């Protein structure tokens, strides 16, 4: 007897929360790491590195969180504006809007005879009609109204967690050079692991994601350290 196989589709999907964590952690690991490396290159004390690092993490957390909040809030406002426009157009110019629905199905190769009953069915319900136009004409999905606050908190918290990783060695050593070596090792390892995890959601090979993220963070820290050494 023939063996039946269940067809399974595997798609790489990342939720909004995952994207926020990636944004916060990426900058949190990279920017404080570069700052600490630059200050270490200038041979300042460990206490200065810690103080400056904490100040940067606080500022970065607020700035990144606020940016996430404003971006999500802009999405909400844009959706509400376009929704009201579609409501007005559907009521004020129904024939033109019916033609917009038909145009979507013509793009899939349907004939006029085939698409007419589909268009009639969609346009018979104003709510479904408007929803169809939002999704298929404008490509917009209704955003979560709580998205702005959640995004701000997630990005800000992720930035703090990421930022404390390169800074933490300086809490336990009086020697800035020892702190730098420990910070480099710890942060590069964290960047590689983070890159591997991030690759899981983007669909690329895990090792490629790890190497890419590590190189970016390492180059940023190297540049900051080099500039501090040159202009010391």
N, C-alpha and C positions, 0 to 999 in steps of 0.2 A: 504494500500500500504506500502511496506517496506520503511523504512526511510534510506536514504543513508547518510553515514557519511564521511566527508572528512578526509583522513588520514594525520595526521600532525606528523612530526618527530621533536623532540626537542633534540638538541645537544648543549653541552656546548662548546663554541668556544671563544678563546681570541685572538685578533689581536696582531701583533707585538708591536704596540704602547701600548696596555694594559699591555703586559708583561713587557715592559720597565718601565712603571709607577709603576708597582708592585715592580720591582727590586729597583728602586730609592727610592720610599716611604718606603719600608721595612727597608732598611739600614738607610735612612734619619731619620726615627722615632727612630730607635733603638740605633745607635751608638752615636749621640749627647746626647740622653737621658742618656745613660750609662756614658758618659763623664761628663755631668753636675751633675749627682748623685754622681759620684766618687769625683769630686772636692768639692761638698757640704759636703761630708763625711769628707773631710780634713779640713773643716771649713775655706776655703779661702773666700775672699770677693766676692760679687755679680759681681763686675766689672771684676774680674779675670775669673769667670765662663763665663761671656758674651764674653770676649776677646778670651778665649780659645775655646769656642763653635763656634764663628764666624770663627776662624782660621781652626777649624776642618771641618766645613761645606764647607768652600772654598776648602780645600784640598780634602775632600771627593767628592765634586761635580766634580772636575777636574779628580780625579782618577776613579770614577765610569763612568763618561762620556767617558773618554779615553778607559776604558775597553769595554764599549758598542761599541764604534767606531771600535776598533781593532777586536772585535768578529764578527761584521757585515762585516767588510772588509775582514776578513779571509774567511767568507762564500762566498763572491763574488769571491775571488781568487780561492777558492777550486772548485766552480762551473765552472769557466772559464777553469781551468786546466782539469777537468773531461770532459767538453764539447769538448775540443780540442782532448783529447784522444779518445773519441767516434767517432769524425769525422775521425780521422786517421784510427781507426780500421775498421770502416764501409767501407772506401775506400780501405784499404790494405788487409783486410781479410773478405770480404762480406759473405762468406759461414759460417764462424764461428759466425758472428754476426746474421745471419739469424737463426742459431741454438739457439742462446741466446733468440731470440724472441719466437721461438717455445717452448723453455723450460718454459717460463713464462705461456703460455697457457696450457701446459701439467699439470702444477700445479693446474689448475682448472678442470682437468679431461677430456679435449677435446681429441678426437682421432686424429690420423695423418690425416685422411681424412677431419675432421672438421677444423683443424687448418691450413692446407695448404693454402686455399684461403685467410684466415685472414693474414697469414704471407706474402703472395704475395702482398696483398693490402698495408700493412704497409711498406714493403721494396721497393715498387715502387716509393715512394716519400722520398728522402734522408732526407729532413728536418723533416718530420713526423717520420721517422725511428729513427733518432737521438733523437728526443724529447721523443719517446716511451722508448728508452733505458735509457735515463736520469731519467725518472720518475719511470719506472717499474723494471729496473735492478739495478739502483743505488739509487733509492728513493730520487732523488734530484729535487727540484723545482727552477726555475730561480729566484734568489733574486732581489729585487728592487735595482737598482744602487744607489739610493739616501738613501738607508736604513742606511748606516753607519753614515752619518751626522745627520739624523733625530733621530736615536737611541741615539747618544751621547747627543744631545740637550734634548731629553725627559728624559733620565735617570738623567742627571745633574740637570735639573730644578726640577724634582720630589724629588731629594735628598735635594735640598735647601728648598723646601716647607716643606718636612717632618722634616728636621732638625730645622727649625725655631719654630716649635710647642713646643718642650720641652724646648727650650731656651727662648722663649718669656716672661715667667713670671719673669725672672731675670732682664728684662729691666725695670720693674715697681716696684721693691722692693729693698731696701737696705739690708734687712735681707736675708741671704742665706738660712736659714731654712724655711722662708716663701716662698721664691722662689722655694725651693725643693718641699714643699707640693703642691703648685699650679702646678708645673711642673709634678709631679706624677699624680695628678688628671686629668689634661688636656691631658697628653700623653697617659695614660691608656685608657681614653675615645676615643682618636683619634685612638689608636691601635685597639680597639674593633670595631669601625666603619669601619676602613680600612679592618680589617679581614673579617667582614661581607660582604663588597663590593667585596673583592677578592674571597670569597667563591662563589659568583654568577658566576664567570668565571671558577671556577675549578669543580663545580658540587657537592660540599659537602654542608652539612647543614649550614645555615648562622650563627647559634649560635656556631657551632663547629669551623668555621673559625675565628670568633671573639675571642673566648676563646683561641685558639691556638696562634694567633698572639699576644694577650695581655700577655699570659704567657711567650712567648719568650722574648718580650721586657722587661717585668717586671723582669725576671730572670737576664737578662744582666745588668740592672740598679742596682739590688740588689747585684749582685756579685761585681760590681765596687764600690758601696757604702761601702760594707763590707770590701773589701781589703783596701780602703782608711782609714777606721776606725782602722783596725788592725795595719797598718804600719804608722799611723799618728805620 
